[in-house]
Amino acid sequence: MNVVRAVVIAALLLAACVVMFYGSRPLPSAPASFVKVQYWEKWTGPEAEQMRQIVDDFNSTVGRDKRIYVEFLSISGIAQKVLTSTAAGVPPDVAGLWGDNVVQYAAMDALEPLDELAAAHGITRDYYKPIYWNACRYDGRLWALVSTPWAILLHYNKEIFEHRAADLRAAGLDPQRPPRTIEELDRYAQVLTTYQTLDGRRRIICSGHQPMEPGWYIDHIVPWFGGRYFDPSSGELTINSDEAVRAFDWIAGYARRDGVGAVSEFRSGLGGFGSTQNPFLIGRLAMMQQGPWMANFIENLAPEMNRWNVPAEQLRREKDFSQLRTGMSHDEVIRLLGEPSSQQAGDTLVWDAGIRVIRVHFGRDNRVAATEMPLLPAMQRRKFCKWAAAPFPSAVPRLDNVAFCGFDSLVIPRGARHKKEAFEFIAFVNRRDVVEKLCSMHCKNSPLAAVSREFIERHPNPYIQVFEDAAASPNAFSSPQIPVWSEISAELTVAAQKCYLLEQSPTDALQFAADRAQAKWDYFREVQRLRNRNASAEPMRQ
Amino acid sequence: MTRSERKNLRNGLAFLSPWLAGFMLFTLLPIALSLYYSLCDYSLLQRPTYIGAANYRMLMGDEVFWKSLSNTFQYALLAIPSGLAVSLGLALLLNAKIRMQSVYRTIIFLPSLVPIVASSMLWLWMFNGRLGLINVLLAKVGIHGPAWLSDVMFSIGSGASESRFHWAMPALAFMSLWGVGYTVTIYIAGLQDVPRELYEAAEIDGAGLWRRIRHVTLPILSPVIFFNLIMAIIGTLQVFATPYIMTGGGPARATYFLTMYLYDCAFQFLRMGYASSMAWTQLIIILALTGLAFWSSKRWVHYQGR
């Protein structure tokens, strides 16, 4: 028994020692004379670590010079936590909210306006792409700036197009390009959908397109049909416009074509978006709507999709790069990588390695001094991609480059203690070089009007220029700037589901959504009117 | 009260005071405030504005509220009886004198220890329409299983008055059986209290297994069944995490429960006053059903020694 006790005590002591020496450490704290800016961000995992790099960059440059120290805290459920901390009067100085939260929070007086601070830092309308600048504004004021933005495009699997080229041509469609209209999209989808009959039931094996897969932006479908949910000039909702009915009927059309049961069965057998079973990655969905981050998911989960028809030797070379060490001899390098494809100025040898190029710099002793493996320029990488991105087709002739644009925002919650210093950090994140670094790491397009050539060429998404063009397009659109949009969005999503399941006609489903949306919008406006009246009456009473 | 009693009271209260302070500050006060907020328009970010019973009036005309309430009752009707029956059945089996009894008891209890998110993810795959274990097993006996979380089970009526019932609801109720371990443990504890002589007397009178269960076990176990029933009513009427993770309330609000709507109103739509009125309505419903259960208990719950 004594032995057991001794072992247990020793194990506990050992565990205590491990925790003491290797356990968590307090965050590096700010020097005493620095202003401490608290920054809460919603990202976790790699995205949070990448943002932490930006914070470190700030702290070691601008922050050090201006005696500001940003404390970065990655937290989940950001909206609720910012909400409660703001209500309690102890908010962070900077918060990374979802873009759709901005108008909602601004309308409820939970954010500090940023107009003057932005102007003082030279951040004006011209600096930004209009769609993102306008999305950060509400009621004539600026409430947020963008940390990372995105545009939603059509992603299509070129390999499936190639395999079904004959069928596409037979249907009068070009397998070398994506669809350009909704009508074409439907025809492509029909040809690319393959079925199998099992026990007398028709199963979808590969689907050309499914509007609800993944369906994240289904509530935003109407602008592709030429409509809008909200008329900013009149302030009225237009939820069940003719364009909306047409859009929702298009959603229902896919269930009518394949049968609700077959579509349900197909969708229920698909893996999650962030898994290797993502239907686009395993070739079971030929076309879908997604954002620029898809390139990151492809590279991480299905890297072969970025290395289509790359010679095996180059693929091997890309893998062997990790074995290169400084100090290796010229012969050792040649043995590892084979004969170089070219020699650059000085003693630099170059090898093709698929979507990358390997450069090995030799020193005077003819030994490896440095190595690098940068990405090929975007246009050269595209030919190796099994996939491509293009504007999601529109149902209206000559309505080109329609794209839903969303963003992650940086805001200063009401009651923040260090507004000026907080904005120094926000302005730093909005510097072009910083924006491009962060957006490259997060695999997103830039919110800024001007982007560098380097950003486009070296971006992990070889189609980033297409996203840039879409975001800069006059037909780009964002969430309607109404504070009750989250409620309306929920209603529209349910309406889309009802149409997709053929439970209700588009007209009925949208009428129900429109009635509920109108009631919420009317209620919100009435409450705001009463609040404004009470607020203006208060000074008079005083 | 004597001096020593006063001293004991003072000491007792002093020891209780941390809990009392915490209870009053973090439970009682929020409950009281939520009652007030249910009479206000309150977004958490702005001052509450008193609007009387407007939230409750809106609630009565809110179709989504009624839909979520109806879903909650449907779920309760499926999950409560099946949960009570399955856990009682398992408890009876696990109470039998068999080898490795404690191992079986542990196996039955283990799923209750799995975090809800993990078990939800697991069941998402179990219910997978094409690759899920349930459909694979059904296919082996020639049954083509549905897409459990999205297919329609049956519909009533036609046209605008058509009501559709989805497989997702019974699927969620079935999944709730995964966590019967706690209830089984309580039943097993209750079964230990059934006097052996009653079984022996019943056996002498010629009662078979079913009659012994029907006339001995169930009446003596009835207070435990009643306790589990009350807990099940409270638990199922507040179901949230599992459907939130597995279905998000879909398809088309078929599994959108009252607590999910309450959460959305409070934290997604920032309508804290409206959500508070929903919470109080939910409390009243739970109290009413619990009261009903207590009222009915006079007829079927038998306490020993009374």
Interface residues (C-beta under 8 A of the other chain):
Chain A: A79 Q80 L83 T84 T86 A87 Q104 Y105 M108 D109 A110 D199 R201 R203 V260 G261 S264 E265 F266 R267 S268 G269 R414 V484 S486 E487 A490 V494 Q497 K498 L501 E503 D508 F512 R516 Y523 V527 L530 R531 N534
Chain B: D41 S43 L44 L45 Q46 T49 M58 E63 V64 F127 N128 G129 R130 L131 H144 P146 A147 W148 L149 S150 D151 V152 A160 E162 R164 G250 P251 A252 R253 D264 F267 Q268 F269 L270
